[in-house]
Amino acid sequence: MNKQILLLRLSYWSAAIADFGVAIMVLIPERMGLTEIVYPMGLASAIAFSWGVLLLVADRKPVERKWVLIPTILVVGLLTTARLLFSYHEMIGFSFALPVFGIALITLMAYSYFYKK
Protein backbone atom coordinates (compact mmCIF):
# COMPACT_ATOMS: atom_id res chain seq x y z
CA MET A 1 0.00 0.00 0.00
CA ASN A 2 1.50 3.33 -0.98
CA LYS A 3 1.89 6.24 1.39
CA GLN A 4 -0.90 8.35 -0.13
CA ILE A 5 -3.51 5.62 0.41
CA LEU A 6 -2.23 4.90 3.91
CA LEU A 7 -2.53 8.58 4.87
CA LEU A 8 -6.03 8.83 3.40
CA ARG A 9 -7.18 5.72 5.24
CA LEU A 10 -5.66 7.01 8.48
CA SER A 11 -7.54 10.27 7.97
CA TYR A 12 -10.85 8.50 7.32
CA TRP A 13 -10.53 6.17 10.31
CA SER A 14 -9.31 8.74 12.83
CA ALA A 15 -12.11 11.15 11.90
CA ALA A 16 -14.69 8.33 11.94
CA ILE A 17 -13.60 7.17 15.40
CA ALA A 18 -13.79 10.76 16.62
CA ASP A 19 -17.29 11.07 15.14
CA PHE A 20 -18.47 7.89 16.84
CA GLY A 21 -17.05 9.21 20.13
CA VAL A 22 -18.92 12.49 19.66
CA ALA A 23 -22.12 10.59 18.81
CA ILE A 24 -21.91 8.83 22.17
CA MET A 25 -20.66 11.71 24.30
CA VAL A 26 -23.27 14.19 23.07
CA LEU A 27 -25.95 11.91 24.53
CA ILE A 28 -24.48 12.23 28.04
CA PRO A 29 -26.10 15.36 29.54
CA GLU A 30 -23.40 15.89 32.18
CA ARG A 31 -20.74 16.08 29.45
CA MET A 32 -22.78 18.80 27.75
CA GLY A 33 -23.34 20.84 30.92
CA LEU A 34 -26.99 19.83 31.21
CA THR A 35 -29.06 17.83 33.68
CA GLU A 36 -31.18 15.95 31.15
CA ILE A 37 -31.06 14.96 27.52
CA VAL A 38 -32.67 17.38 25.07
CA TYR A 39 -33.78 16.95 21.46
CA PRO A 40 -30.82 18.80 19.82
CA MET A 41 -28.47 16.32 21.50
CA GLY A 42 -30.21 13.47 19.67
CA LEU A 43 -29.95 15.34 16.39
CA ALA A 44 -26.25 16.03 16.90
CA SER A 45 -25.65 12.39 17.78
CA ALA A 46 -27.38 11.19 14.61
CA ILE A 47 -25.37 13.61 12.48
CA ALA A 48 -22.06 12.62 14.05
CA PHE A 49 -22.82 8.91 13.71
CA SER A 50 -23.84 9.20 10.06
CA TRP A 51 -20.77 11.31 9.24
CA GLY A 52 -18.63 8.55 10.75
CA VAL A 53 -20.35 6.01 8.50
CA LEU A 54 -19.73 8.30 5.50
CA LEU A 55 -16.02 8.33 6.31
CA LEU A 56 -15.90 4.53 6.56
CA VAL A 57 -17.63 4.25 3.17
CA ALA A 58 -15.06 6.66 1.72
CA ASP A 59 -12.33 4.35 3.04
CA ARG A 60 -13.45 1.64 0.59
CA LYS A 61 -12.18 3.75 -2.36
CA PRO A 62 -9.76 6.11 -0.62
CA VAL A 63 -8.34 8.00 -3.60
CA GLU A 64 -11.59 8.31 -5.57
CA ARG A 65 -13.49 9.58 -2.52
CA LYS A 66 -10.87 11.83 -0.98
CA TRP A 67 -13.22 14.77 -1.65
CA VAL A 68 -15.04 13.67 1.53
CA LEU A 69 -12.12 15.13 3.49
CA ILE A 70 -12.95 18.70 2.38
CA PRO A 71 -16.33 18.93 4.19
CA THR A 72 -14.88 16.91 7.06
CA ILE A 73 -12.10 19.47 7.52
CA LEU A 74 -14.77 22.19 7.54
CA VAL A 75 -16.85 20.36 10.17
CA VAL A 76 -13.86 19.66 12.44
CA GLY A 77 -12.74 23.27 12.09
CA LEU A 78 -16.17 24.62 12.97
CA LEU A 79 -16.57 22.26 15.92
CA THR A 80 -13.14 23.20 17.24
CA THR A 81 -13.93 26.90 16.84
CA ALA A 82 -17.28 26.49 18.60
CA ARG A 83 -15.59 24.68 21.47
CA LEU A 84 -13.00 27.44 21.82
CA LEU A 85 -15.63 30.20 21.71
CA PHE A 86 -17.82 28.54 24.32
CA SER A 87 -14.75 27.96 26.50
CA TYR A 88 -13.68 31.58 26.10
CA HIS A 89 -17.11 32.78 27.24
CA GLU A 90 -16.91 30.33 30.18
CA MET A 91 -20.02 28.43 29.12
CA ILE A 92 -18.05 25.17 29.19
CA GLY A 93 -14.77 24.19 30.78
CA PHE A 94 -11.57 24.61 28.79
CA SER A 95 -9.74 21.47 27.72
CA PHE A 96 -6.34 21.95 26.09
CA ALA A 97 -6.45 18.48 24.53
CA LEU A 98 -9.62 18.93 22.47
CA PRO A 99 -8.53 21.93 20.35
CA VAL A 100 -5.11 20.33 19.89
CA PHE A 101 -6.81 17.12 18.71
CA GLY A 102 -9.01 19.12 16.31
CA ILE A 103 -6.03 20.98 14.85
CA ALA A 104 -4.03 17.74 14.53
CA LEU A 105 -6.94 16.04 12.79
CA ILE A 106 -7.36 18.96 10.38
CA THR A 107 -3.63 18.92 9.66
CA LEU A 108 -3.64 15.17 8.98
CA MET A 109 -6.67 15.37 6.68
CA ALA A 110 -5.37 18.40 4.77
CA TYR A 111 -1.95 16.81 4.31
CA SER A 112 -3.54 13.53 3.21
CA TYR A 113 -5.74 15.35 0.71
CA PHE A 114 -2.95 17.40 -0.87
CA TYR A 115 -0.13 14.83 -0.58
CA LYS A 116 1.64 14.20 -3.90
CA LYS A 117 3.23 10.86 -4.80
C-alpha positions as CSV (number, residue, x, y, z in Angstrom):
1,M,0.0,0.0,0.0
2,N,1.5,3.3,-1.0
3,K,1.9,6.2,1.4
4,Q,-0.9,8.4,-0.1
5,I,-3.5,5.6,0.4
6,L,-2.2,4.9,3.9
7,L,-2.5,8.6,4.9
8,L,-6.0,8.8,3.4
9,R,-7.2,5.7,5.2
10,L,-5.7,7.0,8.5
11,S,-7.5,10.3,8.0
12,Y,-10.8,8.5,7.3
13,W,-10.5,6.2,10.3
14,S,-9.3,8.7,12.8
15,A,-12.1,11.1,11.9
16,A,-14.7,8.3,11.9
17,I,-13.6,7.2,15.4
18,A,-13.8,10.8,16.6
19,D,-17.3,11.1,15.1
20,F,-18.5,7.9,16.8
21,G,-17.0,9.2,20.1
22,V,-18.9,12.5,19.7
23,A,-22.1,10.6,18.8
24,I,-21.9,8.8,22.2
25,M,-20.7,11.7,24.3
26,V,-23.3,14.2,23.1
27,L,-25.9,11.9,24.5
28,I,-24.5,12.2,28.0
29,P,-26.1,15.4,29.5
30,E,-23.4,15.9,32.2
31,R,-20.7,16.1,29.4
32,M,-22.8,18.8,27.7
33,G,-23.3,20.8,30.9
34,L,-27.0,19.8,31.2
35,T,-29.1,17.8,33.7
36,E,-31.2,16.0,31.2
37,I,-31.1,15.0,27.5
38,V,-32.7,17.4,25.1
39,Y,-33.8,17.0,21.5
40,P,-30.8,18.8,19.8
41,M,-28.5,16.3,21.5
42,G,-30.2,13.5,19.7
43,L,-30.0,15.3,16.4
44,A,-26.2,16.0,16.9
45,S,-25.6,12.4,17.8
46,A,-27.4,11.2,14.6
47,I,-25.4,13.6,12.5
48,A,-22.1,12.6,14.1
49,F,-22.8,8.9,13.7
50,S,-23.8,9.2,10.1
51,W,-20.8,11.3,9.2
52,G,-18.6,8.6,10.7
53,V,-20.3,6.0,8.5
54,L,-19.7,8.3,5.5
55,L,-16.0,8.3,6.3
56,L,-15.9,4.5,6.6
57,V,-17.6,4.3,3.2
58,A,-15.1,6.7,1.7
59,D,-12.3,4.3,3.0
60,R,-13.4,1.6,0.6
61,K,-12.2,3.7,-2.4
62,P,-9.8,6.1,-0.6
63,V,-8.3,8.0,-3.6
64,E,-11.6,8.3,-5.6
65,R,-13.5,9.6,-2.5
66,K,-10.9,11.8,-1.0
67,W,-13.2,14.8,-1.7
68,V,-15.0,13.7,1.5
69,L,-12.1,15.1,3.5
70,I,-13.0,18.7,2.4
71,P,-16.3,18.9,4.2
72,T,-14.9,16.9,7.1
73,I,-12.1,19.5,7.5
74,L,-14.8,22.2,7.5
75,V,-16.8,20.4,10.2
76,V,-13.9,19.7,12.4
77,G,-12.7,23.3,12.1
78,L,-16.2,24.6,13.0
79,L,-16.6,22.3,15.9
80,T,-13.1,23.2,17.2
81,T,-13.9,26.9,16.8
82,A,-17.3,26.5,18.6
83,R,-15.6,24.7,21.5
84,L,-13.0,27.4,21.8
85,L,-15.6,30.2,21.7
86,F,-17.8,28.5,24.3
87,S,-14.7,28.0,26.5
88,Y,-13.7,31.6,26.1
89,H,-17.1,32.8,27.2
90,E,-16.9,30.3,30.2
91,M,-20.0,28.4,29.1
92,I,-18.0,25.2,29.2
93,G,-14.8,24.2,30.8
94,F,-11.6,24.6,28.8
95,S,-9.7,21.5,27.7
96,F,-6.3,21.9,26.1
97,A,-6.4,18.5,24.5
98,L,-9.6,18.9,22.5
99,P,-8.5,21.9,20.4
100,V,-5.1,20.3,19.9
101,F,-6.8,17.1,18.7
102,G,-9.0,19.1,16.3
103,I,-6.0,21.0,14.9
104,A,-4.0,17.7,14.5
105,L,-6.9,16.0,12.8
106,I,-7.4,19.0,10.4
107,T,-3.6,18.9,9.7
108,L,-3.6,15.2,9.0
109,M,-6.7,15.4,6.7
110,A,-5.4,18.4,4.8
111,Y,-1.9,16.8,4.3
112,S,-3.5,13.5,3.2
113,Y,-5.7,15.3,0.7
114,F,-2.9,17.4,-0.9
115,Y,-0.1,14.8,-0.6
116,K,1.6,14.2,-3.9
117,K,3.2,10.9,-4.8
